[in-house]
Amino acid sequence: MRATKNIVLALLLIPAISFAGEIYGTISPKNGGHFAKQKVTITAPDGKVYSTVTDDNGYFTITIPQLGKCTLSAGGCTADVYSNDGPNGYTFIIDNQFPGCQLKKQ
């Protein structure tokens, strides 16, 4: 009986433990195309930093365990993004001629 209670308790806790937010998207220059091999960092709500590098098409994906407002940094630009219990897609457009960037939710 005790083993059954432990199994039920473990099954109830699995969703809480496995909560994670996926942030994905593309990094592109303003004039079109994609930034291949661009470093992308996400600073989570607790201050922990997660990073990856875009593929040849400028695509990235990062899964973080915290939910909430995060900061995405790439190519010298930063923007606020959000992590929740589902995937969140963004297009991050970097303008190299003028300092700045544009973030679009996918």
C-alpha atoms as a printed R data frame, in Angstrom:
    type eleno elety resid chain resno      x      y       z
1   ATOM     1    CA   MET     A     1  0.000  0.000   0.000
2   ATOM     2    CA   ARG     A     2  2.830  2.382   0.847
3   ATOM     3    CA   ALA     A     3  4.475  1.689  -2.521
4   ATOM     4    CA   THR     A     4  1.222  2.564  -4.292
5   ATOM     5    CA   LYS     A     5  1.015  5.893  -2.438
6   ATOM     6    CA   ASN     A     6  4.625  6.705  -3.394
7   ATOM     7    CA   ILE     A     7  3.948  5.926  -7.051
8   ATOM     8    CA   VAL     A     8  0.809  8.095  -7.087
9   ATOM     9    CA   LEU     A     9  2.698 10.944  -5.394
10  ATOM    10    CA   ALA     A    10  5.552 10.671  -7.901
11  ATOM    11    CA   LEU     A    11  3.120 10.744 -10.839
12  ATOM    12    CA   LEU     A    12  1.454 13.844  -9.448
13  ATOM    13    CA   LEU     A    13  4.794 15.650  -9.106
14  ATOM    14    CA   ILE     A    14  6.123 14.875 -12.603
15  ATOM    15    CA   PRO     A    15  4.219 17.713 -14.360
16  ATOM    16    CA   ALA     A    16  5.510 20.249 -11.825
17  ATOM    17    CA   ILE     A    17  9.077 19.050 -12.215
18  ATOM    18    CA   SER     A    18  9.034 18.885 -16.020
19  ATOM    19    CA   PHE     A    19  7.575 22.381 -16.568
20  ATOM    20    CA   ALA     A    20  9.854 24.102 -19.018
21  ATOM    21    CA   GLY     A    21  9.599 26.880 -21.540
22  ATOM    22    CA   GLU     A    22 10.859 26.591 -25.082
23  ATOM    23    CA   ILE     A    23 11.932 29.752 -26.845
24  ATOM    24    CA   TYR     A    24 12.747 29.420 -30.543
25  ATOM    25    CA   GLY     A    25 13.053 31.548 -33.623
26  ATOM    26    CA   THR     A    26 15.339 33.063 -36.205
27  ATOM    27    CA   ILE     A    27 17.985 35.767 -36.125
28  ATOM    28    CA   SER     A    28 17.981 37.807 -39.338
29  ATOM    29    CA   PRO     A    29 19.670 40.945 -40.655
30  ATOM    30    CA   LYS     A    30 17.326 43.784 -41.637
31  ATOM    31    CA   ASN     A    31 18.265 43.464 -45.314
32  ATOM    32    CA   GLY     A    32 17.097 39.821 -45.433
33  ATOM    33    CA   GLY     A    33 18.811 36.489 -45.133
34  ATOM    34    CA   HIS     A    34 19.851 34.809 -41.903
35  ATOM    35    CA   PHE     A    35 22.675 35.010 -39.388
36  ATOM    36    CA   ALA     A    36 24.339 31.602 -39.344
37  ATOM    37    CA   LYS     A    37 26.349 30.585 -36.290
38  ATOM    38    CA   GLN     A    38 25.146 33.620 -34.279
39  ATOM    39    CA   LYS     A    39 25.409 33.240 -30.495
40  ATOM    40    CA   VAL     A    40 22.024 33.593 -28.758
41  ATOM    41    CA   THR     A    41 21.642 33.921 -24.989
42  ATOM    42    CA   ILE     A    42 18.532 33.879 -22.838
43  ATOM    43    CA   THR     A    43 18.675 35.248 -19.303
44  ATOM    44    CA   ALA     A    44 15.972 33.517 -17.248
45  ATOM    45    CA   PRO     A    45 13.897 35.204 -14.524
46  ATOM    46    CA   ASP     A    46 16.246 33.803 -11.862
47  ATOM    47    CA   GLY     A    47 19.295 35.335 -13.611
48  ATOM    48    CA   LYS     A    48 20.678 32.058 -14.981
49  ATOM    49    CA   VAL     A    49 21.980 32.366 -18.550
50  ATOM    50    CA   TYR     A    50 21.325 29.783 -21.274
51  ATOM    51    CA   SER     A    51 22.973 29.968 -24.684
52  ATOM    52    CA   THR     A    52 23.063 28.340 -28.073
53  ATOM    53    CA   VAL     A    53 24.248 29.094 -31.610
54  ATOM    54    CA   THR     A    54 21.982 29.508 -34.631
55  ATOM    55    CA   ASP     A    55 22.128 26.931 -37.394
56  ATOM    56    CA   ASP     A    56 22.964 27.725 -41.032
57  ATOM    57    CA   ASN     A    57 19.478 29.231 -41.515
58  ATOM    58    CA   GLY     A    58 19.634 31.479 -38.445
59  ATOM    59    CA   TYR     A    59 17.307 29.195 -36.439
60  ATOM    60    CA   PHE     A    60 17.723 28.633 -32.692
61  ATOM    61    CA   THR     A    61 15.876 26.895 -29.874
62  ATOM    62    CA   ILE     A    62 16.502 27.064 -26.133
63  ATOM    63    CA   THR     A    63 14.534 25.269 -23.427
64  ATOM    64    CA   ILE     A    64 14.685 26.765 -19.964
65  ATOM    65    CA   PRO     A    65 13.136 25.429 -16.752
66  ATOM    66    CA   GLN     A    66 11.852 28.809 -15.516
67  ATOM    67    CA   LEU     A    67  8.678 30.486 -16.675
68  ATOM    68    CA   GLY     A    68  8.227 34.236 -17.064
69  ATOM    69    CA   LYS     A    69  9.922 37.272 -18.579
70  ATOM    70    CA   CYS     A    70 13.394 36.567 -20.014
71  ATOM    71    CA   THR     A    71 15.969 38.604 -21.923
72  ATOM    72    CA   LEU     A    72 17.128 37.456 -25.366
73  ATOM    73    CA   SER     A    73 20.516 38.731 -26.569
74  ATOM    74    CA   ALA     A    74 22.034 38.284 -30.019
75  ATOM    75    CA   GLY     A    75 24.248 40.374 -32.283
76  ATOM    76    CA   GLY     A    76 24.654 43.132 -29.694
77  ATOM    77    CA   CYS     A    77 20.890 43.613 -29.271
78  ATOM    78    CA   THR     A    78 18.596 42.604 -26.434
79  ATOM    79    CA   ALA     A    79 14.834 42.229 -26.120
80  ATOM    80    CA   ASP     A    80 12.334 40.893 -23.627
81  ATOM    81    CA   VAL     A    81 10.814 37.513 -24.467
82  ATOM    82    CA   TYR     A    82  8.526 35.261 -22.460
83  ATOM    83    CA   SER     A    83  8.749 31.645 -21.423
84  ATOM    84    CA   ASN     A    84  5.554 29.807 -20.539
85  ATOM    85    CA   ASP     A    85  4.321 26.225 -20.538
86  ATOM    86    CA   GLY     A    86  4.276 26.084 -24.349
87  ATOM    87    CA   PRO     A    87  6.687 26.961 -27.142
88  ATOM    88    CA   ASN     A    88  7.208 30.652 -27.919
89  ATOM    89    CA   GLY     A    89  8.541 31.689 -31.318
90  ATOM    90    CA   TYR     A    90 10.261 34.949 -32.215
91  ATOM    91    CA   THR     A    91 11.920 36.556 -35.216
92  ATOM    92    CA   PHE     A    92 14.782 38.797 -34.108
93  ATOM    93    CA   ILE     A    93 15.816 41.298 -36.814
94  ATOM    94    CA   ILE     A    94 19.163 43.025 -36.317
95  ATOM    95    CA   ASP     A    95 20.011 46.274 -38.103
96  ATOM    96    CA   ASN     A    96 23.803 46.514 -38.388
97  ATOM    97    CA   GLN     A    97 23.719 49.971 -39.966
98  ATOM    98    CA   PHE     A    98 21.917 51.591 -37.042
99  ATOM    99    CA   PRO     A    99 22.146 50.218 -33.527
100 ATOM   100    CA   GLY     A   100 18.900 48.498 -32.795
101 ATOM   101    CA   CYS     A   101 16.793 45.481 -33.344
102 ATOM   102    CA   GLN     A   102 13.212 44.504 -33.929
103 ATOM   103    CA   LEU     A   103 11.478 41.562 -32.294
104 ATOM   104    CA   LYS     A   104  8.414 39.918 -33.810
105 ATOM   105    CA   LYS     A   105  6.356 37.219 -32.101
106 ATOM   106    CA   GLN     A   106  5.729 34.242 -34.388
